[in-house]
Amino acid sequence: MTSFLSVRDLKVHFPTPDGLVKATDGLSFDLEKGKTLGIVGESGSGKSVSTSTILGLHRKTNAQVSGEILLDGVDLLKISDDEMRRKRGLEVSMIFQDPLSAMHPYYTVGNQIMEAYRVHNDVSKKAARTRAIEMLDRVGIPQPDRRVDDYPHQFSGGMRQRAMIAMGLVNNPSLLIADEPTTALDVTVQAQILDLLQDLQREFESAIMIITHDLGVVAEMADDVLVMYAGKAVEYGACKEILTHPEMPYTWGLLSSIPEVTGDTDAKLIPIPGNPPSLLNPPTGCAFHPRCAHKDKVPGDLCRTQQPDLTPGTRGFGHLKRCHLTNPDEVYEAEILPEIAPDLVDEILEDK
């Protein structure tokens, strides 16, 4: 069966005076309607560049883009700017990380939702206003017929994010991209926003891509997980499989760095040592090897000299990993699992 969204060997490179920045370098994944893909990784790993390219936001930059982005069989990299504008907001939409900066401060929230609706639908202002009120009500904004005339600064952070979701869903898009949608929100509001996205996904049967650094969010929302590092996928597969049997040391580091809320307050966090690599001048071999504590378990000097391919994991299940380790399960269970907060994986997967 053909996937609704199929990305193949996507490369997004930016020429600069200092050289070529390979922000995304050979990325491939699939997403079905009604399913959620979680994309995780540190800042600078290529998450947002990849998804903004799906929206066609690279077209006004000097980006060098190649590969395929097939949305319902149509390659978004080959269509005209006018065709892309018609699809953007109608078939594919985005919820941005900071709605206060994404929304225009001089226009009411209602006017901005109305504009997003009218650009794709030949309706009157009255009909668009009715639609805006309906969407604000659907995302849980109280008194939507009054709040529709408020400005973004008059909304709380959680309410602004809800309004941004209303704007993103006003045309019932088939694909919704959520870029760190809960980063600036407190835990209670974060849970409400995630529940809202799941409810709306069931209602509209949208495919959702959620970009985050929070594996707890991924565990709650995602069906599949794509772990990115230095512009490449380093692990990819079903959410439960990735979180319970990760096979890439970078994923181990992400799991180990999650604090246990109810645990020992004196326990130290276990951060990933070092810093993410420069995309202008990445390390030779495996991009993660300068930060990896397990490179000496690989025979010879493979980690430093040869870039690993994205290959099937040891357990199958459609699990892919980019690593030279031949026995990742043994290393993980012996050295990594004891350091992870007790029952953490069970807790974050309890709703799966």
Rosetta silent file (secondary structure, phi, psi, omega in degrees, C-alpha in Angstrom):
SEQUENCE: MTSFLSVRDLKVHFPTPDGLVKATDGLSFDLEKGKTLGIVGESGSGKSVSTSTILGLHRKTNAQVSGEILLDGVDLLKISDDEMRRKRGLEVSMIFQDPLSAMHPYYTVGNQIMEAYRVHNDVSKKAARTRAIEMLDRVGIPQPDRRVDDYPHQFSGGMRQRAMIAMGLVNNPSLLIADEPTTALDVTVQAQILDLLQDLQREFESAIMIITHDLGVVAEMADDVLVMYAGKAVEYGACKEILTHPEMPYTWGLLSSIPEVTGDTDAKLIPIPGNPPSLLNPPTGCAFHPRCAHKDKVPGDLCRTQQPDLTPGTRGFGHLKRCHLTNPDEVYEAEILPEIAPDLVDEILEDK
SCORE:     score description
SCORE:     0.000 S_00000001
   1 L     0.000  133.874 -179.695    0.000    0.000    0.000 S_00000001
   2 L   -74.690  133.858  178.892    1.306    3.446   -0.958 S_00000001
   3 L   -71.122  151.536  177.186    1.864    5.797    1.982 S_00000001
   4 L   -65.238  -44.624  173.657   -0.023    9.077    2.108 S_00000001
   5 E  -119.102  124.361  179.077    3.280   10.905    2.678 S_00000001
   6 E  -131.183  115.070  178.795    6.455    9.339    1.357 S_00000001
   7 E  -106.099  128.598 -176.497    9.795   11.141    1.663 S_00000001
   8 E  -129.827  120.553  174.430   12.704    9.616   -0.228 S_00000001
   9 E    48.721   46.526 -179.090   16.388   10.584   -0.012 S_00000001
  10 E   -73.324  125.768  175.734   15.552   14.206    0.865 S_00000001
  11 E  -125.104  127.922  176.570   18.586   16.494    0.843 S_00000001
  12 E  -126.862  105.742 -177.123   18.402   20.161    1.817 S_00000001
  13 E  -116.315  142.783 -179.497   21.776   21.909    1.527 S_00000001
  14 E  -119.035  114.816  175.418   22.520   25.600    1.986 S_00000001
  15 E   -69.170  134.263  175.775   25.530   27.196    0.236 S_00000001
  16 E  -133.662  165.860  177.241   27.345   29.680    2.483 S_00000001
  17 L   -58.310  -24.547 -178.168   30.589   31.652    2.134 S_00000001
  18 L   -92.613   -8.497 -178.148   32.219   29.083    4.444 S_00000001
  19 E   140.655 -168.188 -175.805   30.974   26.015    2.583 S_00000001
  20 E   -96.800  121.580  176.814   27.915   23.802    2.143 S_00000001
  21 E   -91.501  114.469 -179.108   25.633   23.286    5.166 S_00000001
  22 E   -93.324   81.418 -174.915   23.969   19.877    4.864 S_00000001
  23 E   -66.829  -39.397  173.110   20.922   20.567    7.034 S_00000001
  24 E  -132.576  131.244 -169.632   19.130   17.431    5.835 S_00000001
  25 E  -136.863   83.109  175.323   21.155   14.726    4.150 S_00000001
  26 E    85.086   47.800 -176.029   19.377   11.722    2.656 S_00000001
  27 E   -92.176  134.557  177.783   16.222   11.485    4.778 S_00000001
  28 E  -137.808  137.102  174.024   13.528    8.887    4.021 S_00000001
  29 E  -166.142  168.608  178.818   10.308    7.987    5.872 S_00000001
  30 E  -130.794  154.651  178.518    6.617    7.186    5.344 S_00000001
  31 E  -148.026  129.251  178.926    3.417    8.301    7.045 S_00000001
  32 L   -94.558  159.350  174.072   -0.109    6.950    6.707 S_00000001
  33 L   -63.429  141.365  179.340   -3.364    8.867    7.160 S_00000001
  34 L    79.695    0.070 -179.860   -4.593    8.785   10.743 S_00000001
  35 L  -110.618  163.140 -179.743   -1.091    8.002   12.045 S_00000001
  36 E  -124.348  130.956  174.843    1.465   10.122   13.893 S_00000001
  37 E  -108.763  123.750  175.473    5.205   10.294   13.259 S_00000001
  38 E   -95.614  128.802  177.556    7.381   11.701   16.023 S_00000001
  39 E  -112.788  118.793 -175.511   10.648   13.337   14.931 S_00000001
  40 E  -122.940  158.527  179.526   13.159   13.776   17.754 S_00000001
  41 L   154.498  162.791  179.256   16.686   15.093   18.064 S_00000001
  42 L   -69.432  168.139  174.135   18.699   17.970   19.465 S_00000001
  43 L   -58.163  136.501  179.457   18.587   21.489   18.052 S_00000001
  44 L    88.359    6.895 -178.539   20.348   21.605   14.703 S_00000001
  45 L   -84.579   -9.746  177.643   19.645   17.974   13.803 S_00000001
  46 L   105.255    8.041 -176.628   17.552   18.940   10.763 S_00000001
  47 H   -62.774  -55.986 -174.599   14.033   18.354   12.120 S_00000001
  48 H   -70.451  -35.246  178.114   12.489   21.723   11.300 S_00000001
  49 H   -61.752  -41.957 -179.151   14.326   22.134    7.977 S_00000001
  50 H   -62.239  -46.797 -176.480   12.941   18.809    6.783 S_00000001
  51 H   -73.815  -34.399  177.718    9.355   19.626    7.671 S_00000001
  52 H   -68.274  -26.437  175.491    9.474   23.210    6.382 S_00000001
  53 H   -68.354  -35.650  175.400   10.665   21.783    3.060 S_00000001
  54 H   -60.266  -35.175  178.771    7.487   19.678    2.930 S_00000001
  55 L   -79.964   -5.845 -179.186    5.581   22.968    3.221 S_00000001
  56 L    79.552   16.352 -176.894    7.627   24.476    0.401 S_00000001
  57 L   -75.629   -6.347  177.338    9.117   27.153    2.644 S_00000001
  58 L   -80.540  -12.440 -168.550   12.549   26.560    1.087 S_00000001
  59 L   -65.746  -25.194  179.871   11.430   28.002   -2.250 S_00000001
  60 L   -99.738   16.709  178.084   12.363   31.584   -1.422 S_00000001
  61 L  -115.453 -179.063  178.086   15.804   30.624   -0.090 S_00000001
  62 L   -93.542   20.850 -175.976   19.047   29.554   -1.735 S_00000001
  63 L   -64.021  141.251  171.994   18.526   25.955   -0.595 S_00000001
  64 E   -99.922  110.739 -172.702   19.670   23.119   -2.849 S_00000001
  65 E  -117.208  134.322  175.319   16.912   20.507   -2.560 S_00000001
  66 E  -143.282  168.594 -176.667   16.780   17.030   -4.076 S_00000001
  67 E   108.057 -158.947  179.968   14.891   13.792   -3.510 S_00000001
  68 E  -135.014  140.173  169.745   11.151   13.191   -3.444 S_00000001
  69 E  -128.754   95.544 -176.052    8.302   14.368   -1.212 S_00000001
  70 E   -94.879  113.271  175.965    5.225   12.474   -2.380 S_00000001
  71 E  -108.050  108.500 -176.823    1.967   13.723   -0.829 S_00000001
  72 L    53.509   39.258  176.152   -0.865   11.473   -1.957 S_00000001
  73 L    88.899   -6.622 -178.742    1.226   10.601   -5.022 S_00000001
  74 E  -102.432  126.505  179.611    2.147   14.202   -5.970 S_00000001
  75 E   -79.217  110.109 -176.402    5.822   15.214   -5.730 S_00000001
  76 L   -67.844  -17.137  179.081    5.819   18.532   -3.857 S_00000001
  77 L   -82.070  -11.911 -176.349    9.326   19.303   -5.117 S_00000001
  78 L  -108.767  -10.682 -178.543    8.180   19.318   -8.739 S_00000001
  79 L   -81.866  162.817 -177.829    4.962   21.356   -8.608 S_00000001
  80 L   -73.493  166.968  177.531    4.821   25.101   -9.319 S_00000001
  81 H   -60.516  -39.119  179.858    4.808   27.815   -6.657 S_00000001
  82 H   -64.984  -42.253  177.876    1.106   28.451   -7.322 S_00000001
  83 H   -64.236  -38.864  179.546    0.257   24.773   -6.880 S_00000001
  84 H   -65.502  -39.779  177.888    2.289   24.682   -3.667 S_00000001
  85 H   -63.100  -35.946  178.818    0.421   27.714   -2.313 S_00000001
  86 H   -67.988  -35.081 -179.719   -2.880   25.956   -3.019 S_00000001
  87 H   -77.619  -35.291 -177.470   -1.759   22.870   -1.124 S_00000001
  88 E   -69.123  120.079 -178.035   -0.224   24.793    1.781 S_00000001
  89 L    95.642  -27.445  179.720   -2.936   25.365    4.346 S_00000001
  90 L   -96.647  -52.935  179.845   -5.461   23.260    2.437 S_00000001
  91 L  -100.355  -31.462  179.674   -3.841   19.805    2.270 S_00000001
  92 E  -134.107  131.804 -176.103   -0.840   20.364    4.529 S_00000001
  93 E  -137.031  166.218 -174.253   -0.712   22.776    7.448 S_00000001
  94 E  -136.210  140.257  171.233    1.638   23.647   10.285 S_00000001
  95 E  -106.729  120.128 -174.531    1.412   24.532   13.969 S_00000001
  96 L   -87.554  161.845 -175.766    4.434   26.612   14.927 S_00000001
  97 L   -64.445  -40.717 -176.045    6.417   26.476   18.146 S_00000001
  98 L  -121.809   96.174 -177.112    5.706   30.059   19.225 S_00000001
  99 H   -64.818  -24.370 -179.636    2.209   31.256   18.271 S_00000001
 100 H   -66.253  -35.349  177.642    2.894   34.743   19.606 S_00000001
 101 H   -89.363  -22.806  179.854    5.518   35.309   16.930 S_00000001
 102 H   -79.264  -26.891  179.724    3.735   33.213   14.280 S_00000001
 103 L   -95.402  146.292 -177.102    0.490   35.189   14.582 S_00000001
 104 L   -76.402  126.929 -175.578    0.288   38.825   13.470 S_00000001
 105 L   -71.415  -18.476 -174.827   -0.019   41.156   16.484 S_00000001
 106 L   -91.857   -5.535 -179.296   -2.023   43.820   14.580 S_00000001
 107 L  -119.180  146.456  179.453   -4.893   41.542   13.498 S_00000001
 108 L   -65.697  158.069  177.849   -7.449   39.782   15.637 S_00000001
 109 H   -59.445  -42.211  179.978   -7.226   36.038   16.068 S_00000001
 110 H   -60.990  -43.268  179.579  -10.543   35.688   14.258 S_00000001
 111 H   -62.115  -36.963 -178.854   -9.377   37.699   11.255 S_00000001
 112 H   -71.548  -36.646  175.441   -6.294   35.522   10.888 S_00000001
 113 H   -69.033  -39.857  178.484   -8.321   32.298   11.003 S_00000001
 114 H   -61.430  -42.220 -179.822  -10.824   33.828    8.541 S_00000001
 115 H   -63.682  -42.302  178.626   -8.006   34.744    6.137 S_00000001
 116 H   -62.085  -30.761  179.817   -6.593   31.204    6.291 S_00000001
 117 H   -80.265  -44.070 -173.974  -10.078   29.903    5.419 S_00000001
 118 H   -72.481  -25.142 -179.385  -11.003   32.400    2.693 S_00000001
 119 L   -66.399  -21.762  179.794   -7.746   32.021    0.775 S_00000001
 120 L  -114.433   -4.031 -177.688   -8.829   28.462   -0.063 S_00000001
 121 L  -136.357  131.098 -179.341  -12.630   28.840   -0.017 S_00000001
 122 L   -83.700   79.841 -177.944  -14.822   31.268   -1.973 S_00000001
 123 L  -130.207  164.316  178.934  -17.033   32.343    0.920 S_00000001
 124 L   -76.328  165.386  176.923  -18.260   35.605    2.417 S_00000001
 125 H   -61.920  -35.595 -179.468  -16.678   37.269    5.442 S_00000001
 126 H   -64.492  -44.358  179.169  -19.770   36.346    7.449 S_00000001
 127 H   -65.822  -38.660  178.700  -19.425   32.659    6.568 S_00000001
 128 H   -66.639  -36.955  178.467  -15.688   32.758    7.320 S_00000001
 129 H   -65.824  -41.172  177.417  -16.356   34.380   10.697 S_00000001
 130 H   -60.537  -41.172  178.638  -18.864   31.655   11.513 S_00000001
 131 H   -65.013  -40.706  179.378  -16.244   29.070   10.579 S_00000001
 132 H   -63.252  -42.694  178.638  -13.618   30.800   12.771 S_00000001
 133 H   -64.528  -41.435  178.524  -15.971   30.795   15.767 S_00000001
 134 H   -59.901  -43.602 -178.783  -16.787   27.149   15.141 S_00000001
 135 H   -69.479  -39.265  177.471  -13.076   26.229   15.081 S_00000001
 136 H   -62.718  -38.266  177.216  -12.285   28.220   18.234 S_00000001
 137 H   -66.296  -39.756 -176.852  -15.109   26.406   19.969 S_00000001
 138 H   -66.118  -32.081  179.826  -13.859   23.056   18.693 S_00000001
 139 L   -91.941    8.507  171.390  -10.378   23.590   20.151 S_00000001
 140 L    89.240   21.710  175.249  -11.815   24.547   23.536 S_00000001
 141 L   -80.489  121.537  179.380  -11.656   28.360   23.558 S_00000001
 142 L   -69.188  148.838 -179.370  -14.371   29.605   25.986 S_00000001
 143 L    47.886   56.811 -174.704  -16.852   32.173   24.669 S_00000001
 144 H   -62.272  -29.638  179.325  -15.552   31.831   21.089 S_00000001
 145 H   -68.330  -19.893  175.672  -18.080   34.320   19.693 S_00000001
 146 H   -98.045  -40.835 -176.733  -16.453   36.997   21.867 S_00000001
 147 H   -70.839  -16.549  179.085  -12.833   35.838   21.849 S_00000001
 148 L   -60.324  -23.093 -178.915  -12.824   35.765   18.043 S_00000001
 149 L   -98.073    5.756  177.943  -12.357   39.561   18.157 S_00000001
 150 L   -85.500  159.614  178.182   -9.429   39.485   20.594 S_00000001
 151 L   -93.862  159.917 -177.404   -5.799   39.986   19.611 S_00000001
 152 H   -53.304  -37.882 -176.756   -3.081   37.354   20.160 S_00000001
 153 H   -69.132  -14.298  178.963   -1.604   39.183   23.161 S_00000001
 154 H   -85.736   -5.348  177.721   -4.989   38.927   24.903 S_00000001
 155 L   -98.540  148.998  172.028   -4.774   35.134   24.884 S_00000001
 156 L   -72.942  171.098 -179.258   -2.762   33.047   27.365 S_00000001
 157 H   -58.596  -45.566  179.917    0.014   30.828   26.024 S_00000001
 158 H   -65.799  -38.197  179.358   -2.172   27.734   26.007 S_00000001
 159 H   -68.881  -36.736  176.609   -5.079   29.592   24.400 S_00000001
 160 H   -63.405  -39.897  179.091   -2.776   31.001   21.690 S_00000001
 161 H   -66.210  -37.173  176.115   -1.602   27.499   20.906 S_00000001
 162 H   -63.747  -41.513  178.565   -5.223   26.351   20.675 S_00000001
 163 H   -64.451  -37.689  177.353   -5.963   29.257   18.328 S_00000001
 164 H   -65.021  -37.886  175.935   -2.963   28.265   16.214 S_00000001
 165 H   -65.038  -41.152  177.517   -4.328   24.710   16.040 S_00000001
 166 H   -59.562  -42.006  179.463   -7.719   26.115   15.005 S_00000001
 167 H   -66.420  -40.799 -178.901   -6.027   28.070   12.214 S_00000001
 168 H   -67.538  -28.807 -175.561   -4.061   25.021   11.111 S_00000001
 169 H  -102.563    2.703 -173.048   -7.170   22.816   10.972 S_00000001
 170 L   -61.717  -26.843  179.250   -9.671   25.324    9.563 S_00000001
 171 L  -103.490   14.886 -179.165   -9.444   23.740    6.086 S_00000001
 172 L    52.463   56.516 -177.769   -9.411   20.140    7.349 S_00000001
 173 L   -66.632  153.236  178.781   -5.881   19.396    6.045 S_00000001
 174 L   -81.208  -24.083 -179.173   -4.814   15.815    5.438 S_00000001
 175 E  -130.832  125.363  178.781   -1.345   16.423    6.929 S_00000001
 176 E  -118.708  125.043  177.878   -0.642   18.490   10.036 S_00000001
 177 E  -105.782  121.091 -179.095    2.932   19.345   11.054 S_00000001
 178 E  -112.253  110.335 -176.876    3.350   20.366   14.704 S_00000001
 179 E   -95.845  102.366 -178.900    6.743   21.953   15.437 S_00000001
 180 L    47.739   57.112 -171.469    7.426   21.738   19.198 S_00000001
 181 L   -71.004  -11.597 -175.924    3.748   22.562   19.925 S_00000001
 182 L  -122.590   10.635 -172.151    4.055   22.259   23.707 S_00000001
 183 L   -58.573  -45.624 -172.850    7.561   23.606   24.429 S_00000001
 184 L   -93.292   11.514 -174.615    6.595   26.873   26.151 S_00000001
 185 L  -106.277  151.453  176.774    3.576   25.475   28.001 S_00000001
 186 L   -72.893  168.211 -169.419    3.271   24.160   31.540 S_00000001
 187 H   -61.120  -40.449 -178.739    2.712   20.452   32.042 S_00000001
 188 H   -64.450  -46.538  179.532   -1.053   20.651   32.569 S_00000001
 189 H   -67.085  -37.314  178.009   -1.644   22.746   29.449 S_00000001
 190 H   -57.114  -45.692  179.848    0.780   20.554   27.505 S_00000001
 191 H   -62.924  -38.878  179.539   -1.332   17.481   28.315 S_00000001
 192 H   -64.572  -41.802 -179.151   -4.490   19.322   27.231 S_00000001
 193 H   -65.822  -41.943  179.271   -2.928   20.321   23.892 S_00000001
 194 H   -65.583  -40.795  176.903   -1.759   16.765   23.181 S_00000001
 195 H   -62.495  -40.125  179.363   -5.198   15.377   24.048 S_00000001
 196 H   -62.376  -45.411  179.346   -6.750   17.987   21.747 S_00000001
 197 H   -61.022  -40.421  179.274   -4.485   17.019   18.846 S_00000001
 198 H   -66.803  -40.726  177.911   -5.355   13.357   19.319 S_00000001
 199 H   -62.674  -45.559 -178.423   -9.100   14.111   19.460 S_00000001
 200 H   -68.381  -33.313  177.099   -8.932   16.257   16.327 S_00000001
 201 H   -63.279  -42.218  177.951   -6.846   13.614   14.542 S_00000001
 202 H   -63.379  -37.532 -178.291   -9.546   11.032   15.205 S_00000001
 203 H   -70.743  -44.401 -175.075  -12.176   13.463   13.943 S_00000001
 204 H   -97.069  -10.983 -174.715  -10.374   14.548   10.755 S_00000001
 205 L    55.406   39.327  178.410   -8.224   11.408   10.232 S_00000001
 206 L   -77.572  150.634  166.487   -5.242   13.668    9.610 S_00000001
 207 E   -84.659  138.168 -177.557   -1.697   12.404    9.416 S_00000001
 208 E  -124.336  133.120  168.086    0.409   14.223   12.024 S_00000001
 209 E  -110.623  122.324 -179.919    4.134   14.888   12.178 S_00000001
 210 E  -116.896  120.202  179.751    5.187   16.113   15.603 S_00000001
 211 E   -95.501  127.145 -177.310    8.661   17.590   16.033 S_00000001
 212 E  -159.320  163.606  170.665    9.901   17.515   19.602 S_00000001
 213 L  -107.694    1.372 -172.956   12.847   16.895   21.894 S_00000001
 214 L  -100.611  108.339 -178.837   10.523   15.386   24.529 S_00000001
 215 H   -69.423  -20.906  174.328   10.366   11.589   24.420 S_00000001
 216 H   -65.939  -41.216  176.509    7.397   11.695   26.804 S_00000001
 217 H   -64.028  -43.367  178.913    5.421   13.574   24.145 S_00000001
 218 H   -60.571  -44.511 -178.271    6.565   11.067   21.532 S_00000001
 219 H   -61.037  -37.013 -178.476    5.511    8.132   23.731 S_00000001
 220 H   -76.981  -37.012 -169.233    2.025    9.580   24.151 S_00000001
 221 H  -100.328  -38.125 -161.769    1.434   10.725   20.571 S_00000001
 222 L   -87.768  145.162  168.919    3.510    8.799   18.051 S_00000001
 223 L   -90.396  -38.797  176.917    2.922    5.551   16.209 S_00000001
 224 E  -127.448  156.886 -178.258    6.399    5.685   14.651 S_00000001
 225 E  -128.821  135.519  174.192    9.562    7.524   15.689 S_00000001
 226 E  -119.183  115.556  178.544   12.327    9.042   13.578 S_00000001
 227 E   -96.942  123.723 -178.027   15.481    9.963   15.514 S_00000001
 228 E  -112.162  145.021  176.052   17.625   12.547   13.719 S_00000001
 229 E  -150.645  127.996  177.535   21.251   13.520   14.250 S_00000001
 230 L    53.990   41.141  175.153   23.429   15.766   12.078 S_00000001
 231 L    82.356    1.128 -177.775   20.833   15.929    9.309 S_00000001
 232 E  -124.147  156.783  169.843   20.358   12.165    9.049 S_00000001
 233 E   -76.908  127.753  177.832   18.000    9.536   10.414 S_00000001
 234 E  -110.614  -14.874  173.954   19.924    7.450   12.969 S_00000001
 235 E  -158.928  142.690 -174.106   17.008    5.306   14.160 S_00000001
 236 E  -155.103  133.659  178.286   13.528    4.711   12.790 S_00000001
 237 E   167.143 -169.543  178.911   10.686    2.373   13.650 S_00000001
 238 E   -63.918  142.984 -174.441    7.562    1.751   15.719 S_00000001
 239 H   -55.434  -49.896 -176.282    7.365    3.939   18.819 S_00000001
 240 H   -62.927  -39.345 -179.631    7.164    1.102   21.331 S_00000001
 241 H   -65.769  -42.450 -178.943   10.051   -0.768   19.704 S_00000001
 242 H   -65.738  -40.212 -174.987   12.295    2.321   19.609 S_00000001
 243 H   -81.090  -23.841 -179.718   11.619    3.244   23.229 S_00000001
 244 H   -99.640  -26.110  179.411   11.917   -0.260   24.694 S_00000001
 245 L  -136.420   58.861  178.338   14.703   -1.684   22.514 S_00000001
 246 L   -65.760  146.096 -177.029   16.711    1.237   21.096 S_00000001
 247 L  -122.788    5.463  179.791   19.796    0.162   19.157 S_00000001
 248 L  -115.181  126.618 -177.864   21.573    3.472   18.503 S_00000001
 249 H   -54.152  -29.975  177.120   23.761    5.015   21.253 S_00000001
 250 H   -64.948  -41.004  176.983   22.373    8.481   20.502 S_00000001
 251 H   -65.104  -36.907  175.653   18.860    7.229   21.301 S_00000001
 252 H   -58.714  -41.785 -179.796   20.245    5.670   24.473 S_00000001
 253 H   -63.996  -39.402  178.090   21.571    9.084   25.429 S_00000001
 254 H   -63.735  -42.008  179.409   18.181   10.722   24.873 S_00000001
 255 H   -68.397  -40.896 -177.501   16.474    8.122   27.070 S_00000001
 256 H   -67.179  -24.303 -176.356   19.144    8.291   29.789 S_00000001
 257 L   -87.817    2.656  177.036   18.811   12.070   30.042 S_00000001
 258 L   -81.048  123.280  178.400   15.107   11.953   30.992 S_00000001
 259 L   -75.546  150.782  174.729   14.734   12.765   34.714 S_00000001
 260 L   -93.428  116.315 -173.485   12.456   10.648   36.899 S_00000001
 261 L   -61.007  -39.947 -175.680    9.945   13.040   38.456 S_00000001
 262 L   -97.950   11.802 -174.574    9.224   10.859   41.494 S_00000001
 263 L   -88.335 -163.768 -178.344   12.755    9.553   41.914 S_00000001
 264 L   -67.396  120.972 -177.922   15.718   10.447   44.092 S_00000001
 265 L   -68.953  -17.618  179.029   16.124   14.229   44.144 S_00000001
 266 L   -91.161   -5.983 -178.610   19.861   13.812   44.639 S_00000001
 267 L   -68.007  139.533 -178.373   20.252   11.604   41.567 S_00000001
 268 L   -84.349  144.656  171.295   22.334   13.162   38.823 S_00000001
 269 L   -70.442  152.551  179.986   21.070   13.680   35.298 S_00000001
 270 L  -114.821   87.139 -178.319   23.004   11.750   32.660 S_00000001
 271 L   -76.581  162.141  172.288   23.511   14.162   29.765 S_00000001
 272 L   -77.334  123.524 -177.407   24.953   13.271   26.389 S_00000001
 273 L   -66.492  155.133  174.993   28.581   14.512   26.550 S_00000001
 274 L    78.611 -169.393 -176.927   29.867   17.081   24.076 S_00000001
 275 L  -124.824  155.855  175.865   27.982   19.196   21.562 S_00000001
 276 L   -57.842  149.547 -175.758   26.122   18.465   18.321 S_00000001
 277 L   -75.555  159.794  173.162   28.451   18.516   15.304 S_00000001
 278 L   -70.796  131.630  176.322   28.788   21.327   12.806 S_00000001
 279 L   -78.597  -10.308  176.737   26.675   20.680    9.712 S_00000001
 280 L   -81.706  -35.817 -178.323   29.249   22.688    7.778 S_00000001
 281 L  -141.184   70.575 -176.015   32.106   20.366    8.696 S_00000001
 282 L   -68.138  159.481  179.228   30.702   17.135   10.192 S_00000001
 283 L   -64.488  155.729  173.327   33.007   14.462   11.640 S_00000001
 284 L   -72.014  161.150  179.327   34.288   11.688    9.408 S_00000001
 285 L    67.009 -141.371  177.325   32.698    8.282    9.788 S_00000001
 286 L   -71.078  126.611 -176.268   29.724    8.135   12.144 S_00000001
 287 L   -62.663  -22.753 -177.355   28.716   11.709   12.988 S_00000001
 288 L   -88.816   -8.037 -170.087   28.008   10.670   16.592 S_00000001
 289 H   -60.315  -32.993  179.460   31.349    8.984   17.238 S_00000001
 290 H   -63.699  -20.314 -177.310   33.057   11.974   18.993 S_00000001
 291 H  -108.003   -2.553 -170.972   30.330   11.819   21.684 S_00000001
 292 L   -89.141  129.448  179.916   29.804    8.049   21.745 S_00000001
 293 L   -84.774   -1.380 -172.527   31.039    6.036   24.732 S_00000001
 294 L  -116.576    6.970 -176.640   30.729    2.762   22.818 S_00000001
 295 H   -64.409  -25.628 -179.735   32.847    3.337   19.716 S_00000001
 296 H   -76.547   -6.543  176.606   35.691    1.239   21.135 S_00000001
 297 H   -84.237   -7.667  179.808   33.388   -1.806   21.127 S_00000001
 298 L   -94.527  129.169 -178.132   33.449   -1.739   17.320 S_00000001
 299 L   -58.642  148.128  178.153   36.373   -3.629   15.709 S_00000001
 300 L    66.702 -144.425 -177.723   39.023   -1.569   13.941 S_00000001
 301 L  -124.277   34.659 -173.472   38.393    2.113   13.440 S_00000001
 302 H   -57.893  -44.376 -175.202   35.053    1.859   11.647 S_00000001
 303 H   -60.785  -34.338 -176.647   33.230    4.481   13.720 S_00000001
 304 H   -86.108  -20.569 -171.841   35.860    7.121   12.968 S_00000001
 305 H  -116.980  -23.531 -174.156   36.380    6.296    9.296 S_00000001
 306 L  -127.993  124.025  178.942   33.209    4.793    7.793 S_00000001
 307 L   -72.403  124.927 -179.870   29.719    6.238    7.926 S_00000001
 308 L   -72.136  148.664  174.844   27.250    3.473    8.873 S_00000001
 309 L   -83.403  163.405  174.300   24.229    2.821    6.668 S_00000001
 310 L   -84.234  104.947 -171.261   20.665    2.806    7.952 S_00000001
 311 E  -122.659  161.726  178.704   20.180   -0.951    8.275 S_00000001
 312 E   -59.051  140.542  176.817   17.615   -3.308    9.865 S_00000001
 313 L   -71.314  173.833 -174.852   17.946   -3.713   13.614 S_00000001
 314 L   -71.068  -22.654 -175.312   18.730   -7.052   15.233 S_00000001
 315 L   -98.947   -4.943 -177.262   15.084   -7.700   16.218 S_00000001
 316 L    77.609 -132.712  178.475   13.425   -6.834   12.891 S_00000001
 317 L    60.723   23.771 -178.082    9.952   -5.254   13.315 S_00000001
 318 L    71.213   14.773 -176.624   10.771   -2.677   10.612 S_00000001
 319 L   -84.375  126.002  178.494   13.311   -1.184   13.022 S_00000001
 320 E  -117.535  143.841  178.327   16.222    0.655   11.332 S_00000001
 321 E  -144.649  149.392  179.269   19.410    1.935   12.975 S_00000001
 322 L  -110.805   89.119 -175.624   22.572    3.690   11.811 S_00000001
 323 L  -162.304  146.760  179.480   25.315    2.128   13.906 S_00000001
 324 L   -85.792  -11.298 -179.283   28.294   -0.217   13.559 S_00000001
 325 L   -60.836  132.856 -179.642   27.588   -2.064   16.838 S_00000001
 326 L   -93.270  -16.527 -178.644   26.797   -5.718   16.124 S_00000001
 327 L  -130.044   54.034 -174.526   25.303   -6.508   19.557 S_00000001
 328 H   -60.899  -34.050 -179.738   23.412   -3.332   20.573 S_00000001
 329 H   -61.190  -43.458 -179.434   20.790   -5.235   22.618 S_00000001
 330 H   -64.090  -44.363 -179.391   23.448   -6.778   24.870 S_00000001
 331 H   -64.402  -43.353 -177.913   25.204   -3.443   25.434 S_00000001
 332 H   -61.765  -48.500 -176.585   21.916   -1.649   26.101 S_00000001
 333 H   -68.178  -34.414 -176.337   20.649   -4.182   28.647 S_00000001
 334 H   -81.915  -37.683 -170.120   23.986   -4.479   30.460 S_00000001
 335 H  -113.286  -31.931 -172.392   25.138   -0.847   30.541 S_00000001
 336 H   -97.242  -47.524 -174.899   22.327    1.562   29.669 S_00000001
 337 H   -56.425  -40.340  178.629   19.108    0.117   31.022 S_00000001
 338 H   -63.540  -22.300 -178.267   20.296    0.082   34.674 S_00000001
 339 H   -86.195  -18.594 -179.108   21.001    3.836   34.434 S_00000001
 340 L   -76.289  143.023 -178.383   17.549    4.741   33.120 S_00000001
 341 L   -50.316  133.385 -178.055   15.010    5.772   35.767 S_00000001
 342 L   -54.690  135.058  177.115   13.202    2.658   37.037 S_00000001
 343 L    62.188   11.275 -177.325    9.959    1.903   35.210 S_00000001
 344 H   -61.641  -47.689 -178.684   10.423    5.072   33.106 S_00000001
 345 H   -61.870  -40.560  178.275    9.795    3.327   29.794 S_00000001
 346 H   -62.742  -39.247 -179.452    6.732    1.587   31.242 S_00000001
 347 H   -65.193  -46.974 -175.024    5.418    4.922   32.498 S_00000001
 348 H   -75.516  -14.100  178.677    5.813    6.802   29.247 S_00000001
 349 L  -107.342    9.680 -171.468    4.291    3.913   27.287 S_00000001
 350 L   -63.024  -24.437 -179.938    1.423    3.123   29.660 S_00000001
 351 L   -92.512   -2.281 -177.309   -1.188    4.514   27.239 S_00000001
 352 L   -74.394    0.000    0.000    0.184    2.672   24.193 S_00000001
